[in-house]
Amino acid sequence: MSAPAVLAQTEALTPGDYSFAAAYALTGHALPENFAGVTTVAAGQSGDDVRDALTARFADAMGVDPADVTPLALRLRRTAVTR
């Protein structure tokens, strides 16, 4: 059995709702911080675009400068979300 194809971070994702789990390093913090929730991917957005948007969202939620945040990991999973 072959391994599943890995999506390049620059390829467009399928639009829709995704659950996410991310880990970030913050300048001056010894341990990484975790961040999870749901995000909506728009048409044409790549993995890089989503990572950058979630990093900015995390920095805003933590009240820190985005320059002090380093993304360590990001998992996205398509999800059915009822609103």
Order of alpha helices (4+ residues) and beta strands (2+ residues): beta-beta-alpha-beta
